Amino acid sequence: MPAYKSIEWLEDQKALRLLDQTKIPAELKYVTLSRVEDIAAAITDMVVRGAPAIGVTAAYGLAVAAWREESDLLSAAMTRVADADAILRASRPTAVNLFWALDQMHHRVARQQPTSLVAYRAALVDAAHALAREDVEINKAIGHAGLDIVPQEATFIHHCNTGGIATVDYGTALGIIRIAHEAGRKVHVYVDETRPRLQGGRLTSWELQQLGISHQIIVDGASGFVMKNKSVDMCVVGCDRVAMNGDVANKIGTYNLALVAQAHGVPFYVAAPISTIDPEMPSGDRIEIEERPASEITEIDGVKVAPEGAEVFNPAFDVTPAHLISGIITEKGIIYPPFEETLKTLFLSNEQDHE
């Protein structure tokens, strides 16, 4: 197992410790956060990133809020948690796991019906712990589901970062690659560098090094050349939101990769926990796309690489249309087109399992 943890609750401090992903690979640095405002800033500033990791971080944020309430009144703590919920929901708009995890926290705590401040705080911490444990179980299940389509010798292209640091552990798309490697498959990964923040070049490559998995970093624009000349078996990516028609929002550049995969006949798979499916989103056209600061494009590590005053358009995500997706790999198995039918069936079945 890796010697690092992406998210950790510090019981003695009633605080959250996060692996600072902005520092990788230069250093392995952790930050300890005991204020909801700082946790929200860590999400916005991508100290923590990856849809599942964002969701679990936000869940612990509610627990932190309850412990920061200085009065002995349950009502005061509940008000403080409600305020924290609003702050956390505003931190990043595209990843549905953020909102799903916060909703789950409220539902799970309400079921326990705590009648004291002590019980309320304990219920919040327990609910956040449960979400963290479930995330690891879900990721492993996604990995094993994906193993069914991975050949004995497999060459992947992977975009962005979907590994153990984008989740609580194992990861989604990268978790499939990790489990294939652990199962003895001969695996090689072409890692898109993933401009502008280089999550592939900085984070995925670092994780694959820790795991001893063969890989090479490529520039995003090299994917067509690689698919034409390097016998790629499949593209596997994660996602931040799945619409009910199968459209998928993921890190900017995913749409381009899917188009190139289609042009070369390479299967294009999306790894997604069921929590990423948004039942209120009929198609990807309605997904809110976060726009980020111009400096992410005009600078690299503080060094200007664009002319002063150049205008920038910096969407953090794009939407890959369902017709470009070969299958969506979930913890309940792989679903295939027509996604309007299979996603609805999967979602309803999952809801029945949790009733």
Secondary structure, DSSP 4 states (H G I P E B T S, - for coil): --S--SEEEETTTTEEEEE-TTSTTT---EEEE-SHHHHHHHHHTTSS-SHHHHHHHHHHHHHHHHHH--SS-HHHHHHHHHHHHHHHHTS-SS-HHHHHHHHHHHHHHHHH---SHHHHHHHHHHHHHHHHHHHHHHHHHHHHHHHTT--SEEEEEE-S--STTSSSSS-SHHHHHHHHHHTT-EEEEEEE--TTTTIIIIIIHHHHHHHT-EEEEE-GGGHHHHHHHS---EEEE--SEE-TTS-EEEETTHHHHHHHHHHTT--EEEE--GGGB-TT-SSGGGPPPPB--THHHHEETTEE-S-TT-----BSEEEE-GGG-SEEEETTEEE-S-HHHHHHHHHHHHHHHT-
